[in-house]
């Protein structure tokens, strides 16, 4: 039997930024000023739509959100990802996140990041926070250009739970000994399948759910 | 054996007779008014001692005339590093009116430090593994002026899980590890401000426990130590106190501690609420009106509002003594003053002890008294408030009055919830719980996060509560039969303590009809009603107190030590916590 594992959501849980911040960063770093302005304006105008779509369905949100990456070159995205980490993601890590990860590490837990963000955007952050494994969404590239679609499996909501179950089976992990941390109600399946779930900086609905289920509620801000 | 008449001995021990009024019992956030059987012994607290006319002068005198130590001013020099640690919100109970005695102490000590050019001063709330106090609570405790000057950089809660904030200073000769707050260890002088309310507080426990980490606390907050303590409210017979003293002596070797201890009187309620502490026989019509009004209001309110209402009434404690200097002589003197105020001599143990569990304990200020804390209050605290012998004889029955709702505070007691729901169904053996699960809870990153960044008790805290509550059971278990042992186990006492009259564990509200059929707890013989709860007047046929036949004459079972004692918070804790030996 492998050592117990702690599964973490990223946006809103360990860092204060969300997917839209990442998209905004790429939008304002387009080649050419006009293109940057146009892309940024389009992203800003899309925010209400993102919010509504996220409330309706995570799947719909993903299809709308990742469409904005269509047409961008893989090289450029990967190049900017390092800047994204330095300028946006690292400063956005909650102070309590380091403590939480440190305590989990001392406890001997294997640290796994399970996020709906794009893999190349979180690679550096994952290494910085000392995760043992990281699973994230993968953008589809054709001819090294993004199509705006995701490669399956798409990490969101129930898919995270499904991936964790497969991971646990493969690694011989007892999920009852595992921990999971998330800030969002959409990750309820992931939280529900481990023995030690915790709501981190939760939204109202997750807070209510956590209180109903007697889960710890953490504030890492 | 010839029956002895039982008279009202004094103001602190009163016997129920046929003309006695119904008695008031706390029942969580509610109040119960119950007729008790004739012959029941009711224990009241002593009258509050007169508070010091000039507390400031007394504090200054203590600082200038310390016990076995140089005066505080003589220990100060410019540029030195000073740490002032103080008790957390668990003392006093309920929180006292402002200004809190810690504020009074701080104002004088800080003024003295400033006058001697001591600028490097940190104020630390010695909460150990208790929850961090909120900013509002700290502000209330130390006053706005001090809070604004020091918080948050130089006034903060102790953090037992800060890897950089804890340092090891050695071991006791028995191998107990001593880890303490780094700031305190690295200070030239540590000043501890203490409020002593129960004998297990204060002394070496202040620094050695208040500023330690889990590893240090684990050495003495464990089942065997508690089992080896006859009563941990009786320091000379408490293994817990002995271990704390050992740790304290290591602390004294490495730290320069100037201990300031205070004793308060027991004026828990005054003004319009003073009737709660009075003998019900002495109630005025206005007192009865207030009581009925309060009961009515409480009956109409939801639980959360009741809790808020009851906890909103601050205690009217007054300072009765202040000593400073070396830890041990100071603590000895303060304990003497505490016993003067709180100890009530009770002759003879009882078969049945009835206690009402109030709405508050050291671990739920501004929070919920959850079922685990109810058990701790009953078996850990109320049962143990004795010196000599317990109020309840071996194999006796403890009747607890508390609704014991399945209510939990997710912010303050998250680990309690898992402990109660996951572990207790598996086992209630505190040794097994400690060995199997305590470290898992203590090291749970979620609970550590909630302790450090929220206001949660440490993950291991419910285990300490569980072992605390074991004392009552283990004290009885030492010489009682297995059957009796079961009756005094935590579970039975809290959940379903059987009585000989087969009453449900909750002390039922006596209706007039039920009172008419009220029976002696021991022999089941009926006694006639004497008081009407509605009218608060004695029945016309009730004989006078002096003329009433003694219970012993009525019923031979009363002749032996078979009477029930009724205690009431604060009466119970304040009397039996420091009660004189019952022999």
HADDOCK unambig.tbl for C-alpha pairs under 7 A between the chains (distance, minus, plus):
assign (segid A and resid 100 and name CA) (segid B and resid 445 and name CA) 5.91 0.50 0.50
assign (segid A and resid 100 and name CA) (segid B and resid 449 and name CA) 6.31 0.50 0.50
assign (segid A and resid 103 and name CA) (segid B and resid 445 and name CA) 5.42 0.50 0.50
assign (segid A and resid 104 and name CA) (segid B and resid 445 and name CA) 5.55 0.50 0.50
assign (segid A and resid 107 and name CA) (segid B and resid 443 and name CA) 6.64 0.50 0.50
assign (segid A and resid 198 and name CA) (segid B and resid 446 and name CA) 6.76 0.50 0.50
assign (segid A and resid 211 and name CA) (segid B and resid 410 and name CA) 6.74 0.50 0.50
assign (segid A and resid 214 and name CA) (segid B and resid 417 and name CA) 6.72 0.50 0.50
assign (segid A and resid 216 and name CA) (segid B and resid 414 and name CA) 5.85 0.50 0.50
assign (segid A and resid 216 and name CA) (segid B and resid 446 and name CA) 6.59 0.50 0.50
assign (segid A and resid 218 and name CA) (segid B and resid 446 and name CA) 6.87 0.50 0.50
assign (segid A and resid 218 and name CA) (segid B and resid 449 and name CA) 6.50 0.50 0.50
assign (segid A and resid 218 and name CA) (segid B and resid 450 and name CA) 5.62 0.50 0.50
assign (segid A and resid 219 and name CA) (segid B and resid 453 and name CA) 6.59 0.50 0.50
assign (segid A and resid 219 and name CA) (segid B and resid 454 and name CA) 6.73 0.50 0.50
assign (segid A and resid 220 and name CA) (segid B and resid 453 and name CA) 6.97 0.50 0.50
